[in-house]
Amino acid sequence: MSRIRTVIQTGSKTSAVTCNAYDSVIQTVNLTDAADTEFQFVVNNSVIQNISAILISTEYPSLTGNSSRAVTLTGTSGTANITVGGVNYLATFTTNLTTSANNFVTSHSAALLALGITVTANSGALTFVAATATFPTIARTNVSGDLSATIASVTAGATTGSPIVDLVSYVRGAMTVRVRNYGVSALNNWVRLHFKITHN
């Protein structure tokens, strides 16, 4: 297992990331960028000095694609555990199923994102997306009341596009990097950049 630290971007694809290290990997949010598009974001890093050598290389998921599963909440009261990859995440009925699903995302999206899984809500349905060809095990268990969920089968999404990451500029304590999709199709996954810093 690699000992190189991986930092996962949160928010949007242009959100700044903090990674104070000489050798590390940064993983972007999940992307849906069209062909021939690009974006930039800042990497705050206290290691960077006015005179540094910074090497950046691109890593893209070596997978056949990402995958998603829809989990639709049911019931009118109580709580239920949504189990993702063996870990329980509690859903609580509040007002209606739409509000309950939105609250689930607010409560658990950060913890799931740290595992490389994104979750979104729409009208009482939760959609989990992972950068794996086969989604981790997902289940539901009623805890109280009648809150439960129906779980759809795994839906595969193609990993496409041809990303490249390069250094735009740097100053003491930060660098700006650019991600470009120079392929002929959209990016449908995250992109990782691996950087190494040395001082002249």
C-alpha positions as CSV (number, residue, x, y, z in Angstrom):
1,M,0.0,0.0,0.0
2,S,1.3,3.4,-0.9
3,R,2.4,5.7,1.9
4,I,2.1,8.8,-0.2
5,R,-0.5,11.1,1.3
6,T,-3.6,11.7,-0.8
7,V,-5.7,14.9,-0.3
8,I,-9.2,15.0,-1.8
9,Q,-10.6,18.3,-3.1
10,T,-13.9,19.3,-1.7
11,G,-16.5,21.9,-2.9
12,S,-15.9,22.5,-6.6
13,K,-13.2,21.8,-9.1
14,T,-11.8,25.3,-8.6
15,S,-11.7,25.2,-4.8
16,A,-8.3,25.6,-3.2
17,V,-6.6,22.6,-1.6
18,T,-4.1,22.6,1.3
19,C,-1.4,20.0,1.2
20,N,1.8,20.7,3.1
21,A,4.1,18.0,1.8
22,Y,7.1,17.5,-0.5
23,D,5.6,14.4,-2.2
24,S,1.8,13.9,-2.4
25,V,-1.2,13.2,-4.5
26,I,-4.2,15.5,-4.9
27,Q,-7.5,14.1,-6.2
28,T,-10.1,16.5,-7.7
29,V,-13.8,16.4,-7.2
30,N,-15.7,14.2,-9.7
31,L,-15.6,15.9,-13.1
32,T,-18.0,16.1,-16.0
33,D,-15.8,18.4,-18.2
34,A,-16.4,18.5,-21.9
35,A,-13.6,17.9,-24.4
36,D,-11.1,20.7,-24.9
37,T,-11.9,22.4,-21.7
38,E,-9.7,23.4,-18.7
39,F,-9.8,24.7,-15.2
40,Q,-7.3,25.9,-12.5
41,F,-7.1,25.7,-8.7
42,V,-4.6,26.7,-6.0
43,V,-2.6,24.3,-3.9
44,N,-1.6,25.9,-0.6
45,N,1.7,24.3,0.5
46,S,4.0,25.7,3.1
47,V,6.9,23.6,1.7
48,I,7.1,25.7,-1.5
49,Q,9.8,28.3,-1.5
50,N,10.6,31.2,-3.8
51,I,13.1,28.9,-5.6
52,S,11.7,25.4,-5.9
53,A,11.6,22.7,-8.5
54,I,8.1,21.3,-8.8
55,L,7.4,18.1,-10.8
56,I,3.7,17.3,-11.5
57,S,2.4,14.2,-13.3
58,T,-1.2,13.1,-14.1
59,E,-2.9,10.1,-12.7
60,Y,-6.2,9.0,-14.0
61,P,-8.3,6.1,-12.7
62,S,-7.0,2.9,-14.3
63,L,-10.6,1.5,-14.4
64,T,-13.2,0.7,-16.9
65,G,-15.3,3.4,-15.4
66,N,-17.1,4.7,-12.3
67,S,-20.4,3.4,-11.0
68,S,-23.4,4.6,-9.1
69,R,-26.4,3.3,-7.1
70,A,-29.7,5.0,-6.4
71,V,-31.2,4.6,-2.9
72,T,-34.8,5.8,-2.6
73,L,-36.0,6.5,0.9
74,T,-39.4,5.2,1.9
75,G,-41.6,5.6,5.0
76,T,-43.1,8.3,7.1
77,S,-41.2,8.3,10.4
78,G,-38.1,7.1,12.3
79,T,-34.6,6.3,11.3
80,A,-32.7,3.8,9.1
81,N,-29.1,2.9,8.5
82,I,-27.7,3.1,5.0
83,T,-24.7,0.9,5.0
84,V,-22.0,1.7,2.5
85,G,-18.9,-0.5,2.3
86,G,-19.7,-2.0,5.7
87,V,-20.1,1.4,7.5
88,N,-23.5,2.6,8.8
89,Y,-24.7,6.1,7.9
90,L,-28.0,7.1,9.8
91,A,-30.9,8.5,7.8
92,T,-33.6,10.3,9.9
93,F,-37.1,11.1,8.7
94,T,-37.7,14.9,8.9
95,T,-40.9,16.5,7.6
96,N,-40.8,14.5,4.3
97,L,-38.6,12.2,2.3
98,T,-37.1,15.0,0.2
99,T,-35.9,16.9,3.3
100,S,-34.7,13.6,4.9
101,A,-32.6,12.8,1.9
102,N,-31.1,16.4,1.8
103,N,-30.3,16.1,5.5
104,F,-28.5,12.8,4.9
105,V,-26.3,14.5,2.3
106,T,-25.5,17.3,4.7
107,S,-24.7,14.9,7.5
108,H,-22.6,12.3,5.7
109,S,-21.3,13.7,2.4
110,A,-17.9,14.7,3.8
111,A,-17.2,11.3,5.4
112,L,-18.2,9.5,2.2
113,L,-16.1,11.8,0.1
114,A,-13.1,10.9,2.2
115,L,-13.6,7.4,0.9
116,G,-13.9,8.5,-2.7
117,I,-17.7,8.3,-2.8
118,T,-20.0,11.2,-3.6
119,V,-23.7,11.4,-2.6
120,T,-26.4,13.7,-3.8
121,A,-30.1,14.0,-3.1
122,N,-33.0,14.6,-5.4
123,S,-36.7,14.3,-4.4
124,G,-36.1,11.7,-1.7
125,A,-33.6,9.7,-3.7
126,L,-29.9,9.4,-2.8
127,T,-27.4,8.8,-5.6
128,F,-24.0,7.3,-4.6
129,V,-21.1,7.5,-7.1
130,A,-17.7,5.8,-6.6
131,A,-14.6,5.8,-8.8
132,T,-14.7,2.0,-9.1
133,A,-16.0,-0.3,-11.8
134,T,-18.1,-2.1,-9.2
135,F,-19.7,-0.1,-6.5
136,P,-19.0,-1.0,-2.8
137,T,-21.6,-3.1,-1.0
138,I,-24.7,-1.0,0.0
139,A,-27.6,-2.0,2.1
140,R,-30.3,-0.5,4.4
141,T,-31.6,-1.5,7.8
142,N,-34.6,0.0,9.6
143,V,-33.7,1.3,13.1
144,S,-37.0,2.9,14.2
145,G,-40.4,3.8,12.8
146,D,-40.9,2.7,9.3
147,L,-38.1,4.5,7.5
148,S,-36.4,2.3,4.9
149,A,-35.2,2.4,1.3
150,T,-35.2,0.7,-2.0
151,I,-31.8,0.1,-3.6
152,A,-31.3,0.1,-7.3
153,S,-28.8,-2.0,-9.2
154,V,-25.3,-0.7,-10.0
155,T,-25.1,1.6,-13.0
156,A,-21.8,1.8,-14.8
157,G,-20.4,5.1,-16.2
158,A,-17.6,5.2,-18.7
159,T,-14.2,6.7,-17.8
160,T,-13.4,8.9,-20.8
161,G,-11.4,11.9,-21.7
162,S,-7.6,12.5,-21.7
163,P,-6.6,14.8,-18.9
164,I,-3.2,16.5,-18.4
165,V,-2.2,18.5,-15.4
166,D,0.5,21.2,-15.5
167,L,2.0,23.9,-13.3
168,V,0.7,27.5,-14.1
169,S,2.7,29.4,-11.5
170,Y,4.0,29.3,-7.9
171,V,4.9,31.6,-5.1
172,R,6.2,31.0,-1.6
173,G,3.6,28.8,0.0
174,A,1.3,28.1,-2.9
175,M,1.1,26.9,-6.5
176,T,-1.6,27.2,-9.2
177,V,-2.2,24.1,-11.3
178,R,-4.3,23.6,-14.5
179,V,-6.3,20.5,-15.5
180,R,-7.0,20.2,-19.2
181,N,-9.1,17.7,-21.0
182,Y,-7.5,17.4,-24.5
183,G,-9.4,14.3,-25.4
184,V,-12.4,14.0,-27.7
185,S,-14.9,13.1,-25.0
186,A,-15.9,14.3,-21.6
187,L,-14.1,13.5,-18.3
188,N,-16.5,11.4,-16.2
189,N,-14.4,10.8,-13.1
190,W,-11.8,12.5,-10.8
191,V,-8.3,13.3,-11.9
192,R,-5.3,12.9,-9.6
193,L,-2.1,14.9,-9.8
194,H,1.1,13.7,-8.2
195,F,3.6,16.4,-7.3
196,K,7.2,16.4,-5.9
197,I,9.0,19.4,-4.6
198,T,12.7,20.0,-4.2
199,H,14.7,23.1,-3.5
200,N,17.6,24.3,-5.7
